[in-house]
Structure formats: structure tokens, C-alpha cells
Amino acid sequence: MADRNDKIELDTDEARAGTTPGMTRYILGFSLVLVVVVFFILFNYL
């Protein structure tokens, strides 16, 4: 039986238990552009 103080070492893929498809950067970029456009419209036309 393992002791509670034993170290568990996992590599990056095992620790994450999933994949990162890379869509996050596109979503963040699109959201940033959208927010800038909305603020531009609000401050210039209202």
C-alpha cells in the first residue's frame, strides 16, 4: 500500500488527461476584437 507522503510523478500528458485543441487563442482574439468594436461604437455614437 502506498504511503500518503510518497511522491507521485506524472509527465505532462498524464497529468492533463486530455488534449488542448488550440481554439482558445482564436476565441480570446475574437472576443478582444469584439469588445474593442463595441466600446468604440458606444463611446462614439451614444
Buried (B, 14 or more C-beta within 10 A) or exposed (E): EEEEEEEEEEEEEEEEEEEEEEEEEEEEEEEEEEEEEEEEEEEEEE
